[in-house]
Amino acid sequence: MTLGRKILVAVLAVVVIIQFIRPERNISKSEGPNEIQTKYQVPPEVLSILKQSCYDCHSNNTNYPWYANVQPVGWWIQRSHVNDGKRHLNFSEYATYAEKKAKHKFEEIADEVKSGGMPLSSYTWMHHSAVLSPEQAKTLVDWAESLK
């Protein structure tokens, strides 16, 4: 076997082996007691927008795309999008935030949506349904600003 074939076999073996090393999934069976709507007024239209465009990275329940099952892509999604997103803002734990922190988060939500920083373009590139229309963005901004 040539050196090139040995390298190819080794790379393929590594790719196959890493498929068995999967990150823990961010999947909750039901809504928890600390969801944002348990403490703050969240109109149905706003909740629908949040679930469609924000919850995959900013809640305790992620709807994973098929390619999240392919490693190392799944590791990257879990670490760079889900874990990092939840660290910055978690709608499933929002009711646990101190009042000052919660108000600041509402301000950040409004600022990020206004500036086009959220949802991330790296997310909307593959999740077209998460792209906010101008009307949806205005709805979110108006709601967040009313609570800050």
VMD Tcl script that builds the backbone (N, CA, C; Angstrom):
set m [mol new atoms 444]
animate dup $m
set s [atomselect $m all]
$s set {name element resname resid chain x y z} {
  {N N MET 1 A 0.857 -1.173 0.000}
  {CA C MET 1 A 0.000 0.000 0.000}
  {C C MET 1 A 0.905 1.239 0.000}
  {N N THR 2 A 0.552 2.186 -0.847}
  {CA C THR 2 A 1.358 3.399 -0.949}
  {C C THR 2 A 1.113 4.301 0.257}
  {N N LEU 3 A 2.006 5.247 0.423}
  {CA C LEU 3 A 1.890 6.186 1.539}
  {C C LEU 3 A 0.585 6.982 1.438}
  {N N GLY 4 A 0.219 7.385 0.234}
  {CA C GLY 4 A -1.019 8.140 0.032}
  {C C GLY 4 A -2.243 7.345 0.468}
  {N N ARG 5 A -2.264 6.060 0.141}
  {CA C ARG 5 A -3.396 5.205 0.547}
  {C C ARG 5 A -3.424 5.005 2.062}
  {N N LYS 6 A -2.260 4.865 2.662}
  {CA C LYS 6 A -2.203 4.709 4.118}
  {C C LYS 6 A -2.761 5.955 4.818}
  {N N ILE 7 A -2.379 7.109 4.313}
  {CA C ILE 7 A -2.880 8.360 4.894}
  {C C ILE 7 A -4.390 8.456 4.709}
  {N N LEU 8 A -4.884 8.119 3.535}
  {CA C LEU 8 A -6.323 8.157 3.265}
  {C C LEU 8 A -7.078 7.211 4.191}
  {N N VAL 9 A -6.569 6.006 4.372}
  {CA C VAL 9 A -7.210 5.037 5.269}
  {C C VAL 9 A -7.203 5.566 6.702}
  {N N ALA 10 A -6.092 6.147 7.130}
  {CA C ALA 10 A -6.003 6.688 8.491}
  {C C ALA 10 A -6.994 7.834 8.686}
  {N N VAL 11 A -7.077 8.732 7.722}
  {CA C VAL 11 A -8.019 9.856 7.819}
  {C C VAL 11 A -9.451 9.339 7.859}
  {N N LEU 12 A -9.786 8.400 6.995}
  {CA C LEU 12 A -11.134 7.823 6.997}
  {C C LEU 12 A -11.442 7.128 8.320}
  {N N ALA 13 A -10.469 6.433 8.874}
  {CA C ALA 13 A -10.675 5.764 10.165}
  {C C ALA 13 A -10.958 6.788 11.261}
  {N N VAL 14 A -10.212 7.878 11.267}
  {CA C VAL 14 A -10.436 8.932 12.266}
  {C C VAL 14 A -11.830 9.529 12.095}
  {N N VAL 15 A -12.227 9.804 10.856}
  {CA C VAL 15 A -13.555 10.372 10.592}
  {C C VAL 15 A -14.647 9.429 11.089}
  {N N VAL 16 A -14.493 8.145 10.854}
  {CA C VAL 16 A -15.492 7.169 11.316}
  {C C VAL 16 A -15.507 7.106 12.841}
  {N N ILE 17 A -14.356 7.064 13.458}
  {CA C ILE 17 A -14.279 6.954 14.923}
  {C C ILE 17 A -14.895 8.170 15.607}
  {N N ILE 18 A -14.639 9.369 15.087}
  {CA C ILE 18 A -15.174 10.556 15.762}
  {C C ILE 18 A -16.692 10.652 15.660}
  {N N GLN 19 A -17.304 9.889 14.784}
  {CA C GLN 19 A -18.772 9.904 14.700}
  {C C GLN 19 A -19.408 9.331 15.963}
  {N N PHE 20 A -18.645 8.559 16.721}
  {CA C PHE 20 A -19.157 7.956 17.953}
  {C C PHE 20 A -18.958 8.857 19.180}
  {N N ILE 21 A -18.256 9.961 18.999}
  {CA C ILE 21 A -18.024 10.905 20.093}
  {C C ILE 21 A -18.948 12.097 19.860}
  {N N ARG 22 A -20.092 12.072 20.529}
  {CA C ARG 22 A -21.123 13.077 20.281}
  {C C ARG 22 A -21.300 13.994 21.487}
  {N N PRO 23 A -21.555 15.271 21.218}
  {CA C PRO 23 A -21.803 16.194 22.331}
  {C C PRO 23 A -23.173 15.930 22.944}
  {N N GLU 24 A -23.314 16.321 24.197}
  {CA C GLU 24 A -24.613 16.209 24.857}
  {C C GLU 24 A -25.588 17.153 24.170}
  {N N ARG 25 A -26.786 16.654 23.921}
  {CA C ARG 25 A -27.804 17.444 23.216}
  {C C ARG 25 A -28.551 18.369 24.166}
  {N N ASN 26 A -28.923 19.522 23.660}
  {CA C ASN 26 A -29.678 20.534 24.395}
  {C C ASN 26 A -31.165 20.337 24.079}
  {N N ILE 27 A -31.742 19.290 24.659}
  {CA C ILE 27 A -33.141 18.968 24.384}
  {C C ILE 27 A -33.872 18.783 25.703}
  {N N SER 28 A -34.888 19.592 25.899}
  {CA C SER 28 A -35.716 19.531 27.097}
  {C C SER 28 A -37.057 18.922 26.713}
  {N N LYS 29 A -37.593 18.090 27.570}
  {CA C LYS 29 A -38.861 17.418 27.269}
  {C C LYS 29 A -40.043 18.386 27.285}
  {N N SER 30 A -39.982 19.391 28.140}
  {CA C SER 30 A -41.096 20.333 28.244}
  {C C SER 30 A -40.572 21.692 28.690}
  {N N GLU 31 A -41.456 22.672 28.645}
  {CA C GLU 31 A -41.074 23.997 29.118}
  {C C GLU 31 A -40.889 23.958 30.626}
  {N N GLY 32 A -39.873 24.641 31.102}
  {CA C GLY 32 A -39.579 24.644 32.527}
  {C C GLY 32 A -40.253 25.793 33.255}
  {N N PRO 33 A -40.088 25.824 34.559}
  {CA C PRO 33 A -40.736 26.850 35.380}
  {C C PRO 33 A -40.100 28.234 35.263}
  {N N ASN 34 A -38.950 28.325 34.613}
  {CA C ASN 34 A -38.244 29.604 34.532}
  {C C ASN 34 A -38.286 30.238 33.145}
  {N N GLU 35 A -39.202 29.759 32.303}
  {CA C GLU 35 A -39.358 30.326 30.961}
  {C C GLU 35 A -39.687 31.811 31.068}
  {N N ILE 36 A -39.271 32.576 30.098}
  {CA C ILE 36 A -39.467 34.028 30.116}
  {C C ILE 36 A -40.926 34.410 30.306}
  {N N GLN 37 A -41.840 33.662 29.715}
  {CA C GLN 37 A -43.261 34.023 29.789}
  {C C GLN 37 A -43.882 33.772 31.162}
  {N N THR 38 A -43.145 33.119 32.074}
  {CA C THR 38 A -43.677 32.939 33.431}
  {C C THR 38 A -43.516 34.201 34.273}
  {N N LYS 39 A -42.629 35.103 33.840}
  {CA C LYS 39 A -42.376 36.317 34.617}
  {C C LYS 39 A -42.700 37.602 33.851}
  {N N TYR 40 A -42.616 37.543 32.534}
  {CA C TYR 40 A -42.817 38.732 31.711}
  {C C TYR 40 A -43.928 38.492 30.700}
  {N N GLN 41 A -44.585 39.566 30.319}
  {CA C GLN 41 A -45.639 39.498 29.312}
  {C C GLN 41 A -44.996 39.261 27.944}
  {N N VAL 42 A -45.306 38.121 27.341}
  {CA C VAL 42 A -44.784 37.792 26.016}
  {C C VAL 42 A -45.986 37.506 25.116}
  {N N PRO 43 A -46.356 38.450 24.268}
  {CA C PRO 43 A -47.494 38.221 23.377}
  {C C PRO 43 A -47.254 36.999 22.484}
  {N N PRO 44 A -48.314 36.302 22.095}
  {CA C PRO 44 A -48.163 35.099 21.262}
  {C C PRO 44 A -47.337 35.337 19.996}
  {N N GLU 45 A -47.514 36.484 19.359}
  {CA C GLU 45 A -46.753 36.783 18.141}
  {C C GLU 45 A -45.256 36.874 18.449}
  {N N VAL 46 A -44.910 37.493 19.561}
  {CA C VAL 46 A -43.502 37.617 19.959}
  {C C VAL 46 A -42.942 36.242 20.311}
  {N N LEU 47 A -43.690 35.450 21.061}
  {CA C LEU 47 A -43.226 34.111 21.434}
  {C C LEU 47 A -42.991 33.260 20.191}
  {N N SER 48 A -43.860 33.379 19.218}
  {CA C SER 48 A -43.699 32.644 17.964}
  {C C SER 48 A -42.412 33.057 17.251}
  {N N ILE 49 A -42.133 34.345 17.200}
  {CA C ILE 49 A -40.902 34.835 16.566}
  {C C ILE 49 A -39.681 34.342 17.337}
  {N N LEU 50 A -39.729 34.429 18.662}
  {CA C LEU 50 A -38.606 33.963 19.480}
  {C C LEU 50 A -38.334 32.485 19.234}
  {N N LYS 51 A -39.388 31.677 19.216}
  {CA C LYS 51 A -39.208 30.235 19.017}
  {C C LYS 51 A -38.677 29.927 17.626}
  {N N GLN 52 A -39.106 30.682 16.639}
  {CA C GLN 52 A -38.685 30.449 15.260}
  {C C GLN 52 A -37.257 30.915 14.999}
  {N N SER 53 A -36.874 32.032 15.588}
  {CA C SER 53 A -35.596 32.651 15.230}
  {C C SER 53 A -34.535 32.652 16.320}
  {N N CYS 54 A -34.916 32.372 17.565}
  {CA C CYS 54 A -33.972 32.546 18.672}
  {C C CYS 54 A -33.761 31.296 19.531}
  {N N TYR 55 A -34.801 30.502 19.703}
  {CA C TYR 55 A -34.767 29.441 20.702}
  {C C TYR 55 A -33.744 28.339 20.439}
  {N N ASP 56 A -33.369 28.078 19.186}
  {CA C ASP 56 A -32.404 27.005 18.946}
  {C C ASP 56 A -31.081 27.254 19.663}
  {N N CYS 57 A -30.698 28.513 19.793}
  {CA C CYS 57 A -29.438 28.850 20.467}
  {C C CYS 57 A -29.635 29.481 21.837}
  {N N HIS 58 A -30.841 29.957 22.124}
  {CA C HIS 58 A -31.071 30.716 23.357}
  {C C HIS 58 A -32.174 30.119 24.217}
  {N N SER 59 A -32.235 28.798 24.299}
  {CA C SER 59 A -33.201 28.138 25.180}
  {C C SER 59 A -32.647 26.766 25.559}
  {N N ASN 60 A -33.404 26.044 26.349}
  {CA C ASN 60 A -32.988 24.693 26.747}
  {C C ASN 60 A -33.516 23.630 25.799}
  {N N ASN 61 A -33.952 24.035 24.611}
  {CA C ASN 61 A -34.473 23.069 23.649}
  {C C ASN 61 A -34.077 23.481 22.239}
  {N N THR 62 A -33.120 22.755 21.681}
  {CA C THR 62 A -32.621 23.031 20.342}
  {C C THR 62 A -33.183 22.013 19.368}
  {N N ASN 63 A -33.673 22.498 18.235}
  {CA C ASN 63 A -34.062 21.617 17.133}
  {C C ASN 63 A -32.841 21.494 16.234}
  {N N TYR 64 A -32.181 20.354 16.308}
  {CA C TYR 64 A -30.929 20.176 15.584}
  {C C TYR 64 A -31.174 19.827 14.121}
  {N N PRO 65 A -30.397 20.431 13.217}
  {CA C PRO 65 A -30.489 20.052 11.807}
  {C C PRO 65 A -29.792 18.713 11.590}
  {N N TRP 66 A -30.041 18.091 10.462}
  {CA C TRP 66 A -29.465 16.780 10.173}
  {C C TRP 66 A -27.945 16.797 10.254}
  {N N TYR 67 A -27.321 17.874 9.802}
  {CA C TYR 67 A -25.859 17.907 9.746}
  {C C TYR 67 A -25.210 18.031 11.124}
  {N N ALA 68 A -26.005 18.257 12.165}
  {CA C ALA 68 A -25.453 18.264 13.524}
  {C C ALA 68 A -25.081 16.852 13.965}
  {N N ASN 69 A -25.513 15.850 13.200}
  {CA C ASN 69 A -25.159 14.463 13.497}
  {C C ASN 69 A -23.807 14.070 12.911}
  {N N VAL 70 A -23.210 14.954 12.135}
  {CA C VAL 70 A -21.916 14.680 11.512}
  {C C VAL 70 A -20.843 15.420 12.309}
  {N N GLN 71 A -19.910 14.651 12.864}
  {CA C GLN 71 A -18.836 15.247 13.652}
  {C C GLN 71 A -17.668 15.555 12.725}
  {N N PRO 72 A -16.986 16.632 12.874}
  {CA C PRO 72 A -16.946 17.561 13.985}
  {C C PRO 72 A -17.941 18.724 13.875}
  {N N VAL 73 A -18.800 18.737 12.862}
  {CA C VAL 73 A -19.781 19.818 12.712}
  {C C VAL 73 A -20.677 19.909 13.945}
  {N N GLY 74 A -21.131 18.770 14.453}
  {CA C GLY 74 A -21.991 18.749 15.639}
  {C C GLY 74 A -21.319 19.365 16.853}
  {N N TRP 75 A -20.032 19.120 17.006}
  {CA C TRP 75 A -19.292 19.717 18.128}
  {C C TRP 75 A -19.293 21.237 17.990}
  {N N TRP 76 A -19.020 21.710 16.771}
  {CA C TRP 76 A -18.956 23.148 16.517}
  {C C TRP 76 A -20.312 23.805 16.781}
  {N N ILE 77 A -21.388 23.192 16.308}
  {CA C ILE 77 A -22.728 23.751 16.534}
  {C C ILE 77 A -23.021 23.824 18.026}
  {N N GLN 78 A -22.737 22.742 18.733}
  {CA C GLN 78 A -23.041 22.702 20.162}
  {C C GLN 78 A -22.234 23.744 20.932}
  {N N ARG 79 A -20.953 23.823 20.624}
  {CA C ARG 79 A -20.083 24.729 21.377}
  {C C ARG 79 A -20.229 26.179 20.937}
  {N N SER 80 A -20.158 26.424 19.645}
  {CA C SER 80 A -20.118 27.796 19.144}
  {C C SER 80 A -21.475 28.465 19.041}
  {N N HIS 81 A -22.519 27.696 18.890}
  {CA C HIS 81 A -23.840 28.302 18.758}
  {C C HIS 81 A -24.690 28.075 20.003}
  {N N VAL 82 A -24.915 26.828 20.345}
  {CA C VAL 82 A -25.858 26.524 21.424}
  {C C VAL 82 A -25.298 26.916 22.793}
  {N N ASN 83 A -24.162 26.365 23.174}
  {CA C ASN 83 A -23.622 26.666 24.507}
  {C C ASN 83 A -23.287 28.147 24.656}
  {N N ASP 84 A -22.681 28.723 23.632}
  {CA C ASP 84 A -22.324 30.137 23.694}
  {C C ASP 84 A -23.578 31.007 23.710}
  {N N GLY 85 A -24.562 30.658 22.901}
  {CA C GLY 85 A -25.813 31.417 22.884}
  {C C GLY 85 A -26.528 31.384 24.220}
  {N N LYS 86 A -26.598 30.209 24.831}
  {CA C LYS 86 A -27.254 30.078 26.139}
  {C C LYS 86 A -26.491 30.821 27.227}
  {N N ARG 87 A -25.178 30.887 27.091}
  {CA C ARG 87 A -24.373 31.604 28.084}
  {C C ARG 87 A -24.707 33.097 28.058}
  {N N HIS 88 A -24.968 33.627 26.880}
  {CA C HIS 88 A -25.291 35.054 26.748}
  {C C HIS 88 A -26.743 35.353 27.092}
  {N N LEU 89 A -27.655 34.468 26.709}
  {CA C LEU 89 A -29.084 34.703 26.910}
  {C C LEU 89 A -29.813 33.377 26.813}
  {N N ASN 90 A -30.588 33.048 27.854}
  {CA C ASN 90 A -31.341 31.794 27.854}
  {C C ASN 90 A -32.790 32.092 28.223}
  {N N PHE 91 A -33.668 32.036 27.226}
  {CA C PHE 91 A -35.080 32.316 27.470}
  {C C PHE 91 A -35.714 31.289 28.404}
  {N N SER 92 A -35.143 30.094 28.482}
  {CA C SER 92 A -35.676 29.054 29.370}
  {C C SER 92 A -35.321 29.294 30.830}
  {N N GLU 93 A -34.369 30.164 31.098}
  {CA C GLU 93 A -33.949 30.485 32.462}
  {C C GLU 93 A -34.148 31.963 32.781}
  {N N TYR 94 A -34.843 32.683 31.921}
  {CA C TYR 94 A -34.975 34.138 32.046}
  {C C TYR 94 A -35.602 34.563 33.365}
  {N N ALA 95 A -36.539 33.794 33.871}
  {CA C ALA 95 A -37.216 34.155 35.124}
  {C C ALA 95 A -36.267 34.122 36.318}
  {N N THR 96 A -35.108 33.488 36.167}
  {CA C THR 96 A -34.135 33.440 37.264}
  {C C THR 96 A -33.213 34.658 37.264}
  {N N TYR 97 A -33.234 35.442 36.199}
  {CA C TYR 97 A -32.363 36.612 36.122}
  {C C TYR 97 A -32.808 37.666 37.133}
  {N N ALA 98 A -31.847 38.302 37.764}
  {CA C ALA 98 A -32.151 39.451 38.624}
  {C C ALA 98 A -32.776 40.536 37.754}
  {N N GLU 99 A -33.587 41.374 38.365}
  {CA C GLU 99 A -34.324 42.401 37.610}
  {C C GLU 99 A -33.393 43.276 36.767}
  {N N LYS 100 A -32.279 43.686 37.333}
  {CA C LYS 100 A -31.330 44.538 36.610}
  {C C LYS 100 A -30.760 43.809 35.388}
  {N N LYS 101 A -30.395 42.551 35.573}
  {CA C LYS 101 A -29.855 41.762 34.465}
  {C C LYS 101 A -30.919 41.551 33.392}
  {N N ALA 102 A -32.139 41.245 33.804}
  {CA C ALA 102 A -33.227 41.022 32.848}
  {C C ALA 102 A -33.478 42.274 32.012}
  {N N LYS 103 A -33.514 43.427 32.664}
  {CA C LYS 103 A -33.732 44.689 31.941}
  {C C LYS 103 A -32.599 44.934 30.943}
  {N N HIS 104 A -31.380 44.651 31.367}
  {CA C HIS 104 A -30.231 44.820 30.472}
  {C C HIS 104 A -30.330 43.866 29.279}
  {N N LYS 105 A -30.782 42.651 29.522}
  {CA C LYS 105 A -30.937 41.679 28.432}
  {C C LYS 105 A -31.995 42.144 27.437}
  {N N PHE 106 A -33.095 42.737 27.921}
  {CA C PHE 106 A -34.101 43.281 27.005}
  {C C PHE 106 A -33.486 44.374 26.131}
  {N N GLU 107 A -32.641 45.198 26.749}
  {CA C GLU 107 A -31.947 46.251 26.002}
  {C C GLU 107 A -31.031 45.642 24.943}
  {N N GLU 108 A -30.301 44.590 25.318}
  {CA C GLU 108 A -29.413 43.915 24.369}
  {C C GLU 108 A -30.196 43.268 23.234}
  {N N ILE 109 A -31.340 42.662 23.559}
  {CA C ILE 109 A -32.178 42.057 22.513}
  {C C ILE 109 A -32.562 43.125 21.496}
  {N N ALA 110 A -33.073 44.252 21.975}
  {CA C ALA 110 A -33.480 45.337 21.077}
  {C C ALA 110 A -32.301 45.816 20.233}
  {N N ASP 111 A -31.156 46.028 20.855}
  {CA C ASP 111 A -29.979 46.524 20.134}
  {C C ASP 111 A -29.492 45.526 19.087}
  {N N GLU 112 A -29.418 44.248 19.461}
  {CA C GLU 112 A -28.931 43.220 18.534}
  {C C GLU 112 A -29.859 43.055 17.332}
  {N N VAL 113 A -31.149 43.055 17.576}
  {CA C VAL 113 A -32.103 42.898 16.472}
  {C C VAL 113 A -32.079 44.141 15.584}
  {N N LYS 114 A -32.039 45.326 16.191}
  {CA C LYS 114 A -31.994 46.578 15.417}
  {C C LYS 114 A -30.765 46.638 14.521}
  {N N SER 115 A -29.629 46.211 15.049}
  {CA C SER 115 A -28.372 46.294 14.296}
  {C C SER 115 A -28.210 45.160 13.286}
  {N N GLY 116 A -29.092 44.163 13.336}
  {CA C GLY 116 A -28.973 43.017 12.440}
  {C C GLY 116 A -27.978 41.984 12.933}
  {N N GLY 117 A -27.511 42.144 14.171}
  {CA C GLY 117 A -26.549 41.199 14.733}
  {C C GLY 117 A -27.155 39.853 15.088}
  {N N MET 118 A -28.450 39.845 15.312}
  {CA C MET 118 A -29.167 38.611 15.636}
  {C C MET 118 A -30.422 38.536 14.789}
  {N N PRO 119 A -30.771 37.339 14.377}
  {CA C PRO 119 A -30.027 36.092 14.487}
  {C C PRO 119 A -28.738 36.139 13.651}
  {N N LEU 120 A -27.773 35.347 14.056}
  {CA C LEU 120 A -26.480 35.321 13.380}
  {C C LEU 120 A -26.636 34.916 11.920}
  {N N SER 121 A -25.862 35.550 11.055}
  {CA C SER 121 A -25.912 35.188 9.636}
  {C C SER 121 A -25.428 33.759 9.414}
  {N N SER 122 A -24.511 33.278 10.251}
  {CA C SER 122 A -24.042 31.894 10.120}
  {C C SER 122 A -25.149 30.895 10.453}
  {N N TYR 123 A -26.170 31.341 11.184}
  {CA C TYR 123 A -27.330 30.500 11.495}
  {C C TYR 123 A -28.394 30.632 10.409}
  {N N THR 124 A -28.709 31.856 10.019}
  {CA C THR 124 A -29.784 32.061 9.040}
  {C C THR 124 A -29.398 31.574 7.648}
  {N N TRP 125 A -28.101 31.433 7.396}
  {CA C TRP 125 A -27.638 30.919 6.110}
  {C C TRP 125 A -28.243 29.546 5.828}
  {N N MET 126 A -28.348 28.716 6.847}
  {CA C MET 126 A -28.917 27.372 6.682}
  {C C MET 126 A -30.333 27.263 7.241}
  {N N HIS 127 A -30.808 28.265 7.935}
  {CA C HIS 127 A -32.141 28.254 8.555}
  {C C HIS 127 A -32.907 29.486 8.075}
  {N N HIS 128 A -33.363 29.414 6.843}
  {CA C HIS 128 A -34.010 30.570 6.216}
  {C C HIS 128 A -35.258 31.020 6.969}
  {N N SER 129 A -35.923 30.100 7.638}
  {CA C SER 129 A -37.143 30.469 8.374}
  {C C SER 129 A -36.826 31.338 9.594}
  {N N ALA 130 A -35.561 31.388 9.996}
  {CA C ALA 130 A -35.173 32.202 11.150}
  {C C ALA 130 A -34.884 33.653 10.772}
  {N N VAL 131 A -34.804 33.942 9.488}
  {CA C VAL 131 A -34.556 35.318 9.053}
  {C C VAL 131 A -35.751 36.172 9.460}
  {N N LEU 132 A -35.468 37.280 10.101}
  {CA C LEU 132 A -36.532 38.180 10.549}
  {C C LEU 132 A -36.932 39.142 9.434}
  {N N SER 133 A -38.227 39.213 9.182}
  {CA C SER 133 A -38.724 40.234 8.258}
  {C C SER 133 A -38.624 41.580 8.978}
  {N N PRO 134 A -38.669 42.677 8.250}
  {CA C PRO 134 A -38.650 43.986 8.925}
  {C C PRO 134 A -39.781 44.126 9.954}
  {N N GLU 135 A -40.939 43.567 9.649}
  {CA C GLU 135 A -42.071 43.643 10.578}
  {C C GLU 135 A -41.800 42.828 11.842}
  {N N GLN 136 A -41.233 41.629 11.663}
  {CA C GLN 136 A -40.905 40.795 12.825}
  {C C GLN 136 A -39.838 41.464 13.681}
  {N N ALA 137 A -38.831 42.026 13.043}
  {CA C ALA 137 A -37.770 42.715 13.783}
  {C C ALA 137 A -38.358 43.874 14.581}
  {N N LYS 138 A -39.239 44.642 13.966}
  {CA C LYS 138 A -39.867 45.766 14.662}
  {C C LYS 138 A -40.708 45.271 15.831}
  {N N THR 139 A -41.429 44.183 15.634}
  {CA C THR 139 A -42.243 43.613 16.711}
  {C C THR 139 A -41.367 43.230 17.897}
  {N N LEU 140 A -40.245 42.548 17.627}
  {CA C LEU 140 A -39.332 42.148 18.708}
  {C C LEU 140 A -38.715 43.361 19.396}
  {N N VAL 141 A -38.260 44.308 18.618}
  {CA C VAL 141 A -37.624 45.501 19.187}
  {C C VAL 141 A -38.618 46.273 20.045}
  {N N ASP 142 A -39.817 46.487 19.529}
  {CA C ASP 142 A -40.838 47.221 20.296}
  {C C ASP 142 A -41.157 46.509 21.602}
  {N N TRP 143 A -41.283 45.185 21.538}
  {CA C TRP 143 A -41.578 44.394 22.739}
  {C C TRP 143 A -40.437 44.512 23.752}
  {N N ALA 144 A -39.199 44.287 23.294}
  {CA C ALA 144 A -38.048 44.337 24.205}
  {C C ALA 144 A -37.891 45.730 24.807}
  {N N GLU 145 A -38.084 46.748 23.998}
  {CA C GLU 145 A -37.951 48.116 24.512}
  {C C GLU 145 A -39.052 48.463 25.507}
  {N N SER 146 A -40.200 47.837 25.372}
  {CA C SER 146 A -41.287 48.114 26.323}
  {C C SER 146 A -41.004 47.503 27.698}
  {N N LEU 147 A -40.075 46.554 27.760}
  {CA C LEU 147 A -39.775 45.867 29.018}
  {C C LEU 147 A -38.458 46.291 29.650}
  {N N LYS 148 A -37.643 47.049 28.936}
  {CA C LYS 148 A -36.327 47.415 29.488}
  {C C LYS 148 A -36.398 48.557 30.464}
}
mol reanalyze $m
mol bondsrecalc $m
mol representation Tube
mol addrep $m
